[in-house]
Amino acid sequence: MKNKLGDLNNHLFAALERLSDEDMTAEQIEQEAKRASAIVAVADTIISNADTQLKAAKLWAEHGQQIMPMLPQIGRAET
């Protein structure tokens, strides 16, 4: 997948622009609001995942290889 967090920003701003379109009917606004809610829900999950990855990277930077026994899911699988 080639999407980046910057792409997420673009999608969020595009949703905001669609919501601010003054030519939309009440039905179109309602439909767009539902769509925006779905986009936000997915965005929240993406941001949470990125935050978890950042925390793991910080732990690795601070503690190096010695952190791996406590966090095997971010490194090699144990056999």
C-alpha positions in Angstrom: 0.0 0.0 0.0 1.4 3.4 -0.9 -0.8 5.6 1.3 1.0 7.9 3.8 -0.2 9.9 6.7 0.0 13.0 4.4 -2.6 11.3 2.2 -4.9 10.9 5.2 -4.6 14.6 5.8 -5.6 15.2 2.2 -8.7 12.9 2.6 -9.7 14.7 5.8 -9.5 18.1 4.2 -11.3 16.9 1.1 -14.2 15.7 3.4 -14.2 19.1 5.1 -14.4 20.9 1.8 -17.3 18.7 0.7 -19.1 19.4 3.9 -18.7 23.1 3.5 -20.2 23.1 0.0 -23.1 25.6 0.3 -24.9 24.3 -2.8 -25.7 20.9 -1.3 -29.2 19.9 -0.4 -30.1 18.7 3.1 -30.1 15.1 1.9 -26.6 15.6 0.3 -25.3 17.1 3.5 -26.7 14.2 5.6 -25.1 11.7 3.2 -21.8 13.6 3.2 -21.9 13.8 7.0 -22.3 10.0 7.3 -19.4 9.6 4.8 -17.2 12.0 6.8 -18.0 10.1 10.0 -16.9 6.9 8.4 -13.7 8.6 7.2 -13.0 9.9 10.7 -13.5 6.5 12.2 -11.0 4.9 9.9 -8.6 7.9 10.4 -8.7 7.5 14.1 -7.7 3.8 13.7 -4.9 4.7 11.4 -3.6 7.5 13.7 -3.8 5.1 16.7 -1.8 2.5 14.8 0.8 5.1 13.8 1.1 6.2 17.4 1.7 2.6 18.5 4.4 2.2 15.9 6.0 5.5 17.1 6.0 4.3 20.7 7.6 1.0 19.7 10.3 2.9 17.8 10.9 5.1 20.8 11.3 2.1 23.1 13.7 0.6 20.7 15.7 3.8 20.4 15.9 4.1 24.2 16.5 0.5 25.1 17.7 -1.3 22.0 17.7 -5.1 21.7 17.2 -5.5 25.5 13.5 -4.5 25.1 12.7 -7.4 22.7 11.9 -10.1 25.4 9.2 -7.8 26.7 7.8 -6.9 23.2 8.2 -10.0 21.0 5.4 -8.9 18.7 7.4 -6.0 17.3 10.4 -8.1 16.4 11.2 -11.6 15.4 8.7 -14.3 16.2 9.8 -16.5 19.0 10.4 -20.2 18.2 
